[in-house]
Amino acid sequence: MRESMEIAVRAKVLEVVPFVVMVIMEGCTIALTIWAKTVMSNYGMSPFVFVVYTNALASLILLPYSFLFHSDARPEEAVCITPGLAVRFFFLGLTGITITQYLVFVGLDYSSPILVCAMGHLVPTFSFLLGIILRTIKLDLRNSSIQAKLVGTFITVAGAVFVTLYKGPVVRKSSALLHLEQHLFVFASSPEHWVIGGILLAGASFSVSIWNIIQLGTVKQYPHVMKVVSFYSLIGTVQCTIISLAIERDLSAWRLKLDMELLLIILTAIFGGVIRSRVQIWCMQLKGPLYVPMFKPFGIVYASFFGISFFGNSIYYGSISGAIIMGIGYYAHMLGQIRDDEMRQDREDKNRDTSEDKVPLLQDDSQV
């Protein structure tokens, strides 16, 4: 009786803890995004410098950590890094680090965190469209999974157009307290370049979609996930350094001081480079590959809450409405993916049952 109760409690904990952890992770991501926006606006930090320093520190932490993380791997599981894998690491760094982070932080500099959250929901849409173009996805309109993904694509694209082109009225005027808060933290650019920011952030989501496709094939060849992350993070840092030095030639922009900039770089590198990756891998191992993406729309909730609570003059009905529409489209995509996985699992179960039924017949034939 006591053992059964302990098992039940442990099962409840395993249900609650990953949920709480992922909700906290999304909140921390939005908080760091608002902080990055503040440092770029109030301190004049260059997004090109920020990307280089953040990824350099993250790579220094990730490389030794990845080998410790996979230290229990058996010798027969070791995989040599072939030229083909090296090319994959290069393009993972290019799409997942260099292009994506440049577009995200420059887009953030032109817009606000809520637009960053909204445009992040375009990733499944772009992945679906790329799958059709590359013919890895068969466009069967009778398939319920494809139908859900098509509906999700339409809703997400409509939401993206809406949130980019229509801002609408301010949600509410700022009080004296909110004016004080806006001196400490910045939520949106002034003046805002909403359309430019939206296009840049949509480009970042497209780059992430390409990165997902490359990463999927890479992990199949080199299953040590954290090592893959550390390798392409290091290569991406080198790429960012070369590009940023060519763009940001003002040496004063590269000088770091003991202020908010340095603290933001350290926290972003530790959280984004190590903590978030490790937590997401743990949650996926515990709950499955679709568990982590389910929490992406929580960013909209956090961004809207922070925007309404502390930045009244910086958030608009159009941005909130468009972000919610994109969140609905995102979940429609997820529903399609869940159905797709269920159908794939059913096919595997049927094949397994068929193969098991054939074994006794083969054995009987061999005994005759």
N, C-alpha and C positions, 0 to 999 in steps of 0.2 A: 504493500500500500504506500509506504513511504517512498519507495523507489519510483513508483508510478507518478506520484505527486512531483518528485524532483524532475522527472522527465517532462512532465507537463509544464512546469515552471520554466525549465530550460528552453522548451519549444516556444513559449510565450516571449521569453527574452530575445530569442533569435528572430522573432517576428518584429519586435518593437525596436531593438537597438539599431539595426540597419536603417530603418525608417527615420529614426531620430537623427542618426549620424548624417544621412544624406540631406535632410532638411537643413541641418546646421551648416553643412558644406555649401549649399546654395546661398545661404545667408552670408557666409564669409566671402564667397565669390563676389556678391553684389557690393558688400562693404568695401572690399579692396578695389573694385571698379570705381566706386564713388571717390575713394581716396586718390586713386590714380588721376581721375578727372580733376580733383582739387589741386593736386601738385602740378599738373600741367597748366592749369589756369592761373593759380596764385603764385607759383614759384617759377613758372616759365620753363619747366623741364621739357626737353625735347623727347618726343616719343621714340625717336631713333636711338637716342642714348639709353633710354629706359629699357628698351628691348634687348640691347647688347648686354648691359650690366646684369639684368635679371636672368637672362639665359646663361650667361657665363657663370654666375654663382650657382644656379640650379644644376648646371653640368658638373661643377666641382663636387657638389653634394651627391648627385645621382650616380656618378661613375663608381665610386667605392661602395655606395649603398647597394647598387644593383648586383655586385658580385657577392656581397654578404647575403642578399635576399635569395640568391640562387646557390648558396654555398652547399646546400644539402643535395644538390643534383648529382645523380650517379654518373660515373665516367662515361658510360655508354650513351648517355643523353647529350654529351657534348657535341656541338655542331661547329664546324669550321666556317669562318667568314669567307665565302667565295667572292669573286668579282661581281657576280650577280647580286649577292646580298649587299655588297658595298654600294652598288648603284641604287638599290632600293633604299638604303639608309640615307643616301644623298637626297633622293626625292622626298623621302619622309621629312627630312630636315627642311627642305625647300618649301613643301606645302604645309606641313604641320607647324613649323616654327617661323621661318622667314616671312613668307607671303602672308600667312594668316595673322601673325601678331602685328606686322606692320599695318595691315589693313584695319585690324581691330582697334589699335590704339590711335591711329590717325583718324579713323572714323569716330572713335569716342571723343577725340579732341574737337571734332566738328559738331557733335550731337550730344547724346546723353546716355546714361546706363540703360534706360528703359528701351531705347532703340537697339542697343547692343543685345539685350535679352530677346527682343522681338525677332531680329534678323537671324539670331542663332537657331530659330525654329525652321529655317529654310534648309538646314542640312539634310534631313530625310527626303525632302522634295528633290533636291539636287541629286542625291544618291539614287533615288528611284529613276529619275530621268536619265542619269548616266548609265544605269543598269539597262534601260531600254535601248539606248544608243549603242552600248557595247554588246548588246544581245545576251547579257547574263540574266536578264529578266524577260520572260515570255509574256507578251501583252495579251493575256486571255481574258476577255471582258466577261466571261461567264464565271470566272474565279472570284469568290467573295473577297479574298485577300487583295487582289488587283483592284477590285471595285472600291474597297476602303481606301487604298492608297491613292487612287485617282481622285476620289472625293477630297482626301486630305491635301493633295497637291493643289487642287482648285481653290480650296479655302485658304491655304497658306499663301499662295501667290496673290490672291485677292487681298488678304490681310497685309501683305508686304507692300502692295501698291497703295493701299489705304493709309498705312502708318507713315509711309514716306511722303506722300503728296498732301495729306490732310492733317493739320495739327489741331484745328478747332480752338475753342475758347480755353482760357486758363481755368483749371479746376477750381481754384479759389485764390483770393488775394492773400498775400503774406501779412502776418501780424508783426508787431515789433520784435517778438521773440524769434520769428522766422527770419527776419532781416538780419538779426544778430547771428543766427546759425549759418546764413548764407555767406557771411564773412569768413566763417571757419571752414565750411565745406561748400563745394560747388557741385551742382547736379547737372547743369546744362551750360552750353557755351553762350556767350553773349558778345556779338550777335551769333545766332545759330545758322549753320549751313546744313539744314536738315536733310535735303535731297542728296547732297554730296556725301554726307555721313551715311545715309541709308545705302547708297550705291557701293561705297567702300565696304560696309559691313556685310552686304549681300555677297560681294566678291570674296570676303573672308569665309563665309559659309560654303561657297562653292569650292574654295581651296581645301576646307576641312573634308568635304565630300570626297574629293580626289585622294586626300590623305587616308581616309577610312578604307578606300578600295586597295590602296598600296599596302597599308598596314595589315589588312586581312590576309593577303598572300604572303607577306613577310613573316608573320607569326606562325604560319603553317610550316615555313621552311626553317625558322629559328624560333622555337617555342619559349625561349627565355624572355618573357615579356618585359621585365624591368631593364634587362640589358639592351633590348631593342630601343626602349625609351631613352636610355642614357646615351647610346651611340648616335641616334638621330638628333638628340638634343645638343650633343657636342658639335656635330657637323652643322646644325642649324645656327649655332652660336658663331662659328667661323664665317658662315655666309652672311649673317647679320652684321658682323664686325666689318667685313669688307665693304658692304653696301652703305652702312651708316657712316664710315669714315669718308666715303666718297660724297655723301650728302651733307653731313654735319661737319663742316670744316672749322668751325669756331671752337678753339681749344678750351675756352672758358666753359662751354656747355658740357665738357667731359669731366670737369673737376667736381669731385664729390665732397660734400661737407657733412658734418654731424648735424643733420637736420631731418626734416620730414622725407626728403627724397631718398636718403640712404636707408632710413627705416622702412620705407615702402618697398624699396628694391629687395631688402633682406627678407621681409615677410612674404612678398610675392614669390620670390625664388623658393623659399622653404615650403610655402603652402602649395603653390602651383606645380613646383618641380617634384616634390617628394610626397607630401601629405595627401594631396588630392589623388594622385596616381595610385598610391598604396591603398587608400580607402576604397576607391572605385574598383580596384582589382579584388579586394576582399569581399565587397558587396556582390560583385558578379560571380565570384566563386561560391558564395553562400546562397544567392538568390537567383542566379541565372543572368545571361547577357543582356536581357531587356529591362532589368531592374533599375540600373543607373539612369538610362535615358528617360525613364518615366518621371524623374524629378526635375527635368529641364524647365518646364513651365513654372515651377515654384519661383524661379528668378523674377518672373513678371510680378508675382505677388509681392516679393520683397521690394523690388524697384518701385512699384506703385505705392506701397506703404511708406517707404522712405521719402518718396517724392511728395506725396500728399501731406505727410506729417511735418516735414522739415523744409521743403522747397516748393512752397505754394505757387510761386510765379514761374516755376521752371517745368511744370508738368501740365499737359493739356489733355482734354477729353479725347482728341483724335489719337494721340499716342497710346493711351490706355485701351481704347476700343480696338484699335488695330492690333495691339499686342495680344489682347484676349482672343480675337479672331484667329490669329496665327497659332495661339495655344490650342484652340479647338482643332485646327487643321493638323497640328503636330500629333495630338492624341488620336485622330483618325488614322494617321500613318502608323502609329504604334499599334492600333487595333488590327490593321492589316498585317503588320509584321507578326503579331501574336497568332493570328489565324494561319499565316504562312508556316510558322514554326509548328503549330499543332498538326497541320496537314502533313508536313515533312516527318514528324514523329510518328503519325499514323502509318505512313508508307514504310518507315523503317521497322515498325512493329509487325506489319503484315509480312514484310520480307523475312524478318527473323522467324516468325511462326511458320512460314512456308519452308524455310531451310531446315527447321527443326523437324517438321513433318517428313521431310525427305530422308533424313539420316537413318531411321530404322529400316526403310526400304533398301537402302544401299547396303546396310549391314546384313540384311537377310539375303540379298543377292550374293554377297561374298561368301556366305556360309553354304550356299547350295553347291 
